[in-house]
């Protein structure tokens, strides 16, 4: 059984970046991947942690507890 977070992340990454863009070289792809990663981690809200960006967990804000 695979980690659900990783499966979800990989699906979003493939759909939003890999399938949506053409990359001419690795040097062309790297900054585009980094831009997406920064948005995913620092800006985009994640429902699993109360619609907060994942960086909020690193800054001391806790995720809601599962009940």
C-alpha positions in Angstrom: 0.0 0.0 0.0 1.4 3.4 -0.9 1.4 6.6 1.1 -1.8 8.5 0.3 -0.1 11.9 0.6 2.6 10.9 -1.9 0.0 9.5 -4.3 -2.0 12.7 -4.1 1.0 15.0 -4.5 2.3 13.0 -7.5 -1.1 13.2 -9.2 -1.3 16.9 -8.7 2.2 17.5 -9.9 1.7 15.4 -13.0 -1.6 17.1 -13.9 -0.7 20.6 -13.1 2.9 20.7 -14.3 4.2 17.7 -16.2 1.2 17.2 -18.5 0.4 20.9 -18.8 3.8 22.1 -20.0 6.5 21.3 -22.6 10.1 21.3 -21.3 12.9 21.7 -23.8 15.7 20.8 -21.4 16.3 20.0 -17.8 17.6 23.6 -17.4 14.2 24.8 -18.8 12.2 22.5 -16.5 14.0 23.2 -13.1 12.8 26.8 -12.5 9.3 25.8 -13.6 9.2 22.9 -11.1 10.6 25.1 -8.4 7.9 27.8 -9.0 5.2 25.1 -8.7 6.8 23.6 -5.5 6.9 27.0 -3.8 3.3 27.7 -4.7 2.2 24.2 -3.5 4.1 24.6 -0.2 3.8 28.3 0.6 0.5 29.5 -0.9 -1.9 26.8 -1.8 -4.4 25.8 0.9 -4.6 22.1 1.7 -7.9 20.7 3.0 -6.2 18.0 5.1 -4.7 20.7 7.4 -7.6 23.1 7.6 -7.2 24.9 4.3 -3.8 26.3 5.3 -0.7 26.2 3.2 1.7 23.4 4.3 4.3 25.9 5.4 2.0 26.9 8.2 2.9 23.5 9.9 6.5 24.4 9.9 5.8 27.8 11.4 4.1 26.3 14.4 0.4 26.3 13.4 -1.0 22.8 14.0 -3.3 20.8 11.8 -6.7 20.1 13.0 -7.0 16.9 14.9 -8.9 14.0 13.3 -12.0 13.0 15.3 
